[in-house]
């Protein structure tokens, strides 16, 4: 991805104030990544739809389970707080033209001491199969490893989540191994499953992408 593919949005009418977040909105590859708004009913509704979707719940078990709009607003408020402290850049993935919400991507646990962070994302059901996660991950990884100044990004997903494996590889996140019992089982906080670890360094070459869906290639 060239610098032209990932650009900051500095229009004050669309970007959060510097006091609210130290992170810019990002734009490129047909997407615009905006900060989530904890005071927006529409944002809370989109977040609730995303984290209660059966496919999300199959592969992810947040520490705090969200079941209603109040819970979604509380999560978004916490993300806004962490963004203001520079610990997390949490983005609503939107269509660049229409502004429609497509999903979520975030750079979590940002450490400038160790120069690393962890990336996580999800896509709403109606937006799947359009390369949304791949485009968003390429966009945010480029920004995090250049302008944000990080050296390493981690990406983890549950063993068996082939679509996430494919997305990671498409975006230059190399498979580095399997972490045993490193994440919660679906819907449980008392049982664990294995996790695939991928990583990308600022010194890794950016991989070309010619388009395509957020799914693994078809088998023979």
N, C-alpha and C positions, 0 to 999 in steps of 0.2 A: 504494500500500500504506500502510495506517495504521500507527501505532506498535503497535496491538494485533495486527497481523499478524506483526510481527517482535519477538520478546521474548527476553531473555536467560534462560538456564536456570541458576539459581544453587544448585540442590540439590547439596550436596557429594558425595552418593553417586553422582552421574552426571556431574559436571563434572570436568575435570582440575584439579589443584591449581594455584594461581597461580604456584608455582615452576616448574611444567612448561610452562605457556603463559600469556601475558598475555591471550589471547583467550577469550571466552566461547563456550559452545555456543549455538546459535540454534534457535529453534523457531517454526513458523508454517506456514500453508497446507498442513497435513497432513504436514509434514516436521519432522524434527529433525536438525540438523547437528551432528555430534559430531567431536571431534578424533580423528584416526587414532591407533591404539595400536600402536607398533612392537613391543611384546612379545606381541601377540595373534596366534595362528596364524590365527584366522578373518579378522582384518583383512588379514594378509599374503596369504591365499588370495583374498580379494575383490579386493585390489589387483592381484594377478597375473592374475586373470580379466579385469579391466577393461582392462589395458594390453596383453594378448595377444589380445584380441578382434579379429577381422579388420576390423570397421567402424572401431574405434579406430585400428588400424594403417593403414587406408586414408587417414586424414586427419591423423594425428599421428606424428611421429618424434622421440621423446625423445632427448636427448643420450646418455643411458645406456639401452641396450636391455635390457629385463628378460625373462628366459626361465625363471626358477625362483624358488622361495620365498625362497632366500637373497638373491637380487637384490631381491625385493620388500621384504624386511625392511630391507635396506640403504637403499633409497629412503625408506622410512617413518622410519627413524632420522634420516636427514638432514632430513626435513621437520619432525620433532619438534625437532631442534636449531635450525632456522631459526625455528620458532614461538617457542621460548624466547628467541630474540634479537629477536623482534618483526618479523622480515623477511617472514614468510609465515604466513597463516592457512589451514591445510589441513584440509578437512572431509570426513568420511564422511557422505554423504546417506543418511538412514535414514527408513523409514516411521514416522510419529509414534506410531502405535498398536502395531505389531508389533515395531519395532526392526530390521526386515529392511534390509540394505544395498541401496541402489538405485543408488548411483554416488558421484561425487566432485566437489567444487568447491573452488577455492582462490583466495585473493587473494594474488598473488605479487609479489615485488620491491617491497614496501611502502617508500615513501620519504616520510617526514614532512617532509623538507627541501623536496621539490618537490610534496608533497601529492598523490601519485598512486600507482597500482598497476596490475597487470595481472590479469585474471580468466581462469581456465581451468576446464574441467569435462568430465566424461564420465559416461555412464549405462550401466549393465549391460544386456545384451541383453534380459533378461526384463522390464525396467522401462521400456523405450522405448514411446513412443506414449501416455504417461499424463501428459504435462506436467511430468515430474520436473525436467528441466533448466530449464524456464521458471520454475517455482515456486522452485527453489533459487537461481537467479540473481537473481530479484526480491528474495528474502529476504536474500542476502548483499550485494547492491548497496545495498539500503536501509541495512543496518548499516554498511557501509564508508563511505558518504557522509554518515552522521549521527554515530553514536556513535564510530566510529573516527576521524572528523574529516578524511577525505580530500576533495579537491576534484575529482579526476578518476579515472575507471577506464577502462582500455583493454581491448578485447576483439578478438582477432585469430583468423581462421580461414582455412583454405586456400580459394583460389578454387574455386568449384564446390560448396562444402559448403552447399547451400541450406538445410538444416535449421538449421545454426548461424546463418546469416544471419537466418532467421525468428525464432529464439529471441532473438537480440540485439535485433532491432527490437521484438519483443513486450515487452521489458524496458527500453525507452527508450534503448538504445545506438544512436546514429545512425551510419549508414554515412558514413565520412569519406574514403574513397579506397582505392586499391589500391597496396600496397607491392610493388614488383618484386623477385622473388628473395629474399623475406624469411624463408622458412622451408624446412626440408628437404623434399625429395621423399619419398614414402612408402618407408620402409625404407632410405633412403640418407643418408649424411652428406657425400657428395661432389657432390650436385646439389641444385638449389633450385627452388622454385616461388613463385608470387605469393600474396599474403596480403591478404585484405580487412581493413581496419581500421575498427572501430566504437569510439565513445567516448561516455561519459556523464559529465556534470558534476553536482556537488551542486546547482547552480542550475537544472538541467533539471527540468521537471515530471514527476512520476511518471505513467506511462501506465496506464490501466485495463486489466485483464485479466479476461476472462469465462470462462476455462478453455480447454481444448483440448490437443491433442497437440503434442509437440515435432517438428513437421514443417511444411513450407511448405503453404499452402493449395493445394487441387487446381486444376489449370489448367482452361481452358475446354473 
